[in-house]
Amino acid sequence: MKLALHWKILIGMILGIIFGFTMNHLGFNFFVEDWVKPFGVIFINSLKLIAVPLIVVSLITGIADLKDISKISKIGGKTLVFYLFTTAIAVSLGLILANLIQPGTFVSAEAGAQLLDTFKDDVSNKILQADAHKNTGPLQPLVDIVPDNFFRALTDNGSMLQVIFFSVLIGIGIILIKPEDSKPVVGFFKGMNEIILKIIDLIMLTAPYGVFALLAALMVEIPDSSILTGLLAYALTVVLGLAILIVLFYSSIYYLFTKRSPWKFYKRILPAQLLAFSTSSSAATLPVTMERVIEHVGVDDEVASFVLPLGATINMDGTAIYQAIAAIFIAQVMSIDLTLGQQLMIILTATLASIGSAAVPSAGMVMLVIVLGQAGIPEAGLALIFAVDRPLDMLRTVVNVTSDATVAVVIAKTEGLLHDPEIKNWDDNYAQNN
């Protein structure tokens, strides 16, 4: 019996953890770092390599197929509203959990001081990055969306919004000219879209080995900390919030709009979730997310090609809930009592900051500096959570990707563009691979 892709990835993750843990205790860290980790880096790079081309061709073909500019504004408006809604819910949930559990009370003053001293250099680096964001004008994010050189934006995975902006312009231009004039261009991009999707299939053949290497490397890089109780309470609070989002919130939204089983939905996007866990990057996972949502969930590519690239750039629910819990945790450790007004400002700031987070590992840490500063919490408190940030970053990326997929389904359903993959002919691969 042929194993489905998600089972292969899961086995690769488990074996990677066991192998890395064993090598770490045997003192062979250098072997993992020199001879195993590079294969994980190659796997991530191959996904990043295809992410920008995928966004360009999928957006252009998706918008061209709409054939109506009013549809673009309608789908775009719905997408932004849903993304803001889910992010605000995530931040609010984080604040509620942090105030109820109060994980900061588990950390003693001596332990807090030790953490601050251990990670002071890392904190300084993040604060400098955050200062660069804070020193810009209020309209700078709007300016940053419009590239002065599209080809330069194409070479930078951190310029996704610029790539999306120009791709949307090209798609609109195609709609506005005569069909006979646009036909060769549309045919080219549709052909490229099929080629890129096939490349993704080839890359995913190596996914079990890539995640094995990534997890093995992570096990030899995790810092050893004796300050466990407070960090464990904080980590469990974040994990609880992320679990509530996936098990209750997204499941309810999915069932409410589709009347379908949420568990089948999660099974179908599981490879994307596992990859998100391994890479800690929504952008690197985007090609797989699009493939699963279109071919296995039934979202029409007109919707998926617009909603998912945008979501990988601005929709960061996992980051938002983490920022809310982290801010309260740090304030509790430092014995800072936050007023209701300050906590409401955390909701607003964390929502906006999560939208501004890059879809790459640990970008939310930089945005957290801004959230802390807005709430009047010393930015140096960031050191309190550095020790456990990496594994939590992996988990919150799973939530980010799940949220993107859920919103794509909702938008497709409201537009009448959600198909049933179990009866649709183009999804024969689902029966074979799952």
C-alpha positions in Angstrom: 0.0 0.0 0.0 1.4 3.4 -1.1 1.7 5.9 1.8 0.0 9.3 1.3 2.2 12.3 1.3 1.2 13.6 4.7 2.1 10.3 6.3 5.5 10.3 4.6 6.1 13.9 5.9 5.0 13.0 9.4 7.4 10.0 9.4 10.2 12.2 8.2 9.5 14.7 11.0 9.5 12.0 13.7 12.6 10.3 12.5 14.3 13.7 12.2 13.5 14.5 15.8 14.8 11.2 17.0 17.9 11.4 14.9 18.7 15.0 16.0 18.0 14.2 19.7 20.3 11.1 19.5 23.1 13.0 17.7 22.9 15.8 20.2 23.3 13.5 23.2 26.2 11.6 21.5 28.0 14.9 20.8 27.7 14.6 17.0 26.1 18.1 16.6 28.7 19.0 14.0 27.7 16.0 11.8 24.1 17.2 11.7 25.0 20.8 11.1 27.5 20.0 8.4 26.1 17.0 6.6 22.3 16.9 7.3 21.1 20.5 7.8 22.2 21.6 4.3 19.6 19.3 2.7 16.9 21.0 4.7 18.1 24.4 3.6 18.1 23.2 0.0 14.5 22.0 0.4 13.4 25.4 1.8 15.3 27.2 -0.9 13.6 25.2 -3.6 10.2 26.1 -2.2 11.2 29.8 -1.9 12.6 29.6 -5.4 9.2 28.7 -6.8 7.0 31.0 -4.5 7.4 34.3 -6.4 6.9 32.8 -9.9 3.9 30.9 -8.6 2.3 34.2 -7.2 2.9 36.0 -10.5 1.5 33.4 -12.9 -1.4 32.3 -10.6 -2.5 35.8 -9.9 -2.4 36.9 -13.5 -4.3 33.9 -14.8 -6.8 34.0 -11.9 -7.6 37.7 -12.5 -7.7 37.2 -16.3 -10.3 34.4 -15.9 -12.5 36.7 -13.8 -13.1 38.9 -16.9 -14.7 41.6 -14.8 -12.9 44.2 -12.6 -15.9 44.4 -10.3 -15.3 40.8 -9.3 -11.7 41.7 -8.3 -12.9 44.5 -6.0 -15.6 42.2 -4.6 -13.3 39.3 -3.8 -10.6 41.6 -2.6 -12.9 43.4 -0.2 -14.3 40.2 1.2 -10.8 38.8 1.6 -9.4 41.8 3.6 -12.5 41.9 5.8 -12.2 38.2 6.7 -8.5 38.4 7.3 -8.8 41.4 9.6 -11.7 39.6 11.4 -9.8 36.4 12.1 -6.7 38.3 13.2 -8.6 40.4 15.6 -10.3 37.3 17.1 -6.9 35.7 17.5 -5.4 38.7 19.4 -8.5 38.9 21.6 -8.3 35.2 22.4 -4.7 35.6 23.3 -5.4 38.4 25.7 -8.2 36.4 27.4 -6.0 33.3 27.8 -3.0 35.3 29.1 -5.1 37.1 31.7 -6.8 33.9 32.8 -3.8 31.7 33.1 -1.3 34.4 34.0 1.8 32.5 32.8 4.1 35.3 33.9 3.4 34.6 37.6 5.3 31.3 37.2 8.6 33.1 36.6 10.7 34.2 39.6 12.5 37.6 39.6 15.9 35.8 39.5 14.8 33.6 36.6 13.6 36.6 34.7 16.8 38.4 35.3 18.8 35.4 34.0 16.8 35.2 30.8 17.2 39.0 30.2 21.0 38.6 30.5 21.2 35.5 28.4 19.5 36.9 25.4 20.3 40.6 25.6 22.4 40.5 22.4 19.5 38.9 20.4 17.1 41.4 21.8 19.3 44.4 20.8 19.3 43.1 17.2 15.5 42.8 17.1 15.0 46.2 18.6 17.2 47.8 15.9 15.1 46.1 13.2 11.9 47.3 14.9 13.2 50.9 15.2 13.7 50.9 11.4 9.9 50.2 11.1 8.9 52.7 13.8 11.0 55.6 12.3 9.0 55.5 9.0 6.0 57.7 8.3 2.4 56.6 8.8 1.9 56.1 5.0 5.2 54.2 4.5 3.5 50.8 4.3 1.3 52.1 1.5 4.4 53.5 -0.3 6.2 50.1 0.1 3.4 48.3 -1.8 4.3 50.1 -5.0 7.7 49.0 -6.4 10.0 51.4 -8.2 11.5 48.4 -10.0 9.4 45.3 -10.5 12.3 43.1 -11.4 14.1 44.0 -8.2 11.0 43.0 -6.3 10.9 39.7 -8.1 14.3 38.9 -6.6 13.3 39.4 -3.0 10.9 37.1 -1.2 10.3 39.8 1.3 8.7 42.0 -1.3 5.6 39.8 -1.8 3.2 42.7 -1.6 5.0 44.5 -4.4 4.9 41.4 -6.6 1.2 41.0 -5.8 0.5 44.7 -6.7 2.2 44.5 -10.1 0.7 41.1 -10.9 -2.8 42.5 -10.2 -2.1 45.4 -12.5 -1.1 43.0 -15.3 -4.2 41.0 -14.7 -6.4 44.1 -14.8 -4.7 45.2 -18.0 -5.4 41.9 -19.6 -9.1 42.3 -18.7 -9.3 45.8 -20.2 -7.9 44.9 -23.7 -9.5 42.9 -26.4 -9.7 39.2 -25.8 -8.0 38.4 -29.2 -5.1 40.7 -28.1 -4.7 39.2 -24.7 -5.1 35.5 -25.7 -1.4 34.8 -26.4 -0.4 36.4 -23.1 -3.0 34.5 -21.1 -2.0 31.3 -22.9 1.6 31.9 -21.9 0.8 32.5 -18.2 -1.6 29.5 -18.1 1.1 27.3 -19.5 3.6 28.6 -17.0 1.1 28.0 -14.2 0.9 24.3 -15.2 4.7 24.0 -15.4 5.2 25.5 -12.0 2.5 23.3 -10.4 4.3 20.3 -11.9 7.6 21.6 -10.5 5.9 21.8 -7.1 4.9 18.1 -7.4 8.6 17.2 -8.1 9.8 19.3 -5.1 7.2 17.6 -2.8 8.7 14.2 -3.6 11.7 15.3 -1.5 9.5 16.8 1.3 9.9 13.8 3.8 13.7 14.1 3.5 13.7 17.9 3.7 11.7 17.9 6.9 13.8 15.1 8.3 16.9 17.4 7.9 15.2 20.5 9.2 13.9 18.8 12.4 17.2 17.0 13.0 19.0 20.4 12.8 16.5 22.0 15.1 17.1 19.4 17.8 20.8 20.2 18.0 20.2 23.9 17.9 17.6 24.4 20.6 19.2 26.1 23.6 19.2 24.2 26.9 17.5 26.3 29.6 17.0 25.4 33.3 14.3 28.0 33.6 11.5 25.7 32.7 8.4 26.3 34.7 7.6 29.9 33.6 8.5 29.2 30.0 6.5 26.0 29.9 3.4 27.9 31.3 3.9 30.6 28.6 4.4 28.0 25.8 1.4 26.0 26.9 -0.8 29.1 26.9 0.3 29.9 23.3 -0.3 26.3 22.3 -3.7 26.3 23.9 -4.7 29.4 22.0 -3.4 28.0 18.7 -5.3 24.8 19.3 -8.6 26.7 20.0 -8.2 28.5 16.8 -7.8 25.3 14.7 -10.1 23.0 16.6 -12.9 25.4 17.3 -12.7 28.7 15.5 -11.7 27.6 12.0 -13.7 24.4 12.1 -16.8 26.4 13.0 -16.3 28.9 10.2 -15.6 26.1 7.7 -18.7 24.1 8.7 -20.9 27.2 8.9 -20.2 28.2 5.3 -19.8 24.8 3.7 -21.8 22.4 5.8 -18.9 20.0 5.2 -16.8 18.0 7.7 -13.9 20.1 9.0 -11.9 17.0 9.7 -11.9 16.1 6.0 -10.7 19.6 5.3 -7.8 19.3 7.7 -6.9 15.9 6.2 -6.7 17.4 2.8 -4.5 20.3 3.8 -2.4 18.3 6.2 0.7 18.2 4.0 0.7 22.0 3.9 0.3 22.2 7.7 3.2 19.7 8.2 5.3 21.7 5.8 4.5 24.9 7.6 5.5 23.3 10.9 8.8 22.2 9.4 9.8 25.5 7.6 8.2 28.1 9.9 7.5 30.1 6.7 4.0 30.8 5.2 5.8 32.0 2.0 7.8 28.8 1.6 4.7 26.7 2.2 2.5 28.7 -0.2 3.1 26.5 -3.3 1.9 23.4 -1.4 -1.0 25.4 0.2 -2.3 26.4 -3.2 -1.9 22.9 -4.6 -3.8 21.3 -1.7 -6.6 24.0 -1.6 -7.2 23.9 -5.3 -6.9 20.2 -6.1 -7.9 18.6 -2.9 -10.3 21.0 -1.2 -12.1 22.3 -4.3 -11.4 26.0 -4.2 -11.5 27.4 -7.7 -8.1 28.7 -8.8 -9.7 32.1 -9.6 -10.1 32.6 -5.8 -7.1 30.6 -4.5 -4.7 32.5 -6.8 -5.7 35.8 -5.2 -6.6 34.9 -1.6 -3.8 32.6 -0.7 -0.8 34.7 -1.9 -2.3 37.7 -0.1 -2.9 35.6 3.0 0.7 34.4 3.1 1.7 38.0 3.1 -0.7 39.8 5.5 -2.8 37.1 7.3 -0.9 36.0 10.4 -3.4 34.8 13.0 -0.8 32.6 14.8 1.6 35.5 15.0 -1.2 37.7 16.3 -2.2 35.4 19.2 1.4 34.9 20.1 2.1 38.6 20.2 -0.9 39.2 22.5 0.1 36.4 24.9 3.8 37.3 24.8 3.0 41.0 25.7 0.9 40.0 28.7 3.5 37.4 29.8 6.4 39.9 29.7 4.3 42.5 31.5 3.5 40.0 34.3 7.1 38.9 34.7 8.1 42.6 35.0 5.2 43.3 37.4 3.6 45.8 35.1 -0.1 46.1 35.4 -1.7 46.9 32.1 -4.9 48.9 32.0 -7.9 48.0 29.8 -7.0 50.8 27.4 -3.5 49.4 27.0 -4.8 45.9 26.4 -7.2 47.3 23.8 -4.3 49.0 22.1 -2.5 45.7 22.1 -5.4 44.3 20.0 -5.2 47.1 17.5 -1.4 47.1 17.3 -1.0 43.4 17.2 -3.6 43.1 14.5 -1.8 45.7 12.3 1.7 44.4 13.3 0.8 40.8 12.3 -0.3 42.1 8.9 3.1 43.7 8.5 5.0 40.6 9.5 7.0 39.0 6.8 6.1 35.4 5.9 9.5 34.1 7.1 10.7 32.5 10.4 10.8 34.7 13.5 9.5 37.8 11.7 6.8 38.1 14.3 9.5 38.7 16.9 10.5 42.0 15.3 6.8 43.1 15.1 6.4 42.2 18.8 8.9 44.9 19.7 6.5 47.4 18.2 3.6 45.9 20.2 5.6 46.1 23.4 6.6 49.7 22.8 3.0 50.7 22.1 1.8 49.1 25.3 4.5 50.7 27.4 6.3 47.4 28.1 10.2 47.5 28.0 11.4 46.0 24.7 14.2 44.2 26.6 11.5 41.9 27.9 11.7 40.2 24.6 14.6 38.1 26.0 12.1 36.3 28.3 10.6 34.3 25.4 13.6 33.8 23.1 14.4 30.3 24.5 11.1 28.8 23.3 10.4 31.0 20.3 11.6 28.6 17.6 9.2 25.7 18.3 6.3 28.1 18.9 7.1 29.8 15.6 6.7 26.5 13.9 3.3 26.0 15.5 2.0 29.4 14.8 3.0 29.1 11.1 0.6 26.1 11.0 -2.2 28.3 12.2 -1.3 31.0 9.7 -1.5 28.5 6.8 -4.7 27.0 8.2 -6.3 30.4 8.4 -5.4 31.2 4.8 -6.9 28.0 3.6 -10.1 28.5 5.6 -10.6 32.1 4.3 -10.0 30.9 0.8 -12.8 28.3 1.2 -15.2 30.9 2.7 -14.5 33.4 -0.2 -14.9 30.6 -2.8 -18.2 29.5 -1.2 -19.7 33.0 -1.1 -18.7 33.4 -4.8 -20.1 30.1 -5.9 -16.6 28.9 -6.8 -16.2 26.0 -4.3 -16.4 22.5 -5.9 -16.6 19.1 -4.4 -13.3 17.4 -5.0 -14.8 13.9 -4.4 -16.9 14.1 -7.5 -15.0 16.5 -9.7 -13.2 14.8 -12.5 -10.1 17.0 -12.4 -9.3 15.7 -8.9 -8.7 12.1 -9.7 -5.3 12.5 -8.1 -7.0 12.8 -4.7 -8.4 9.3 -4.9 -5.0 7.9 -5.9 -2.9 9.8 -3.4 -5.1 9.8 -0.3 
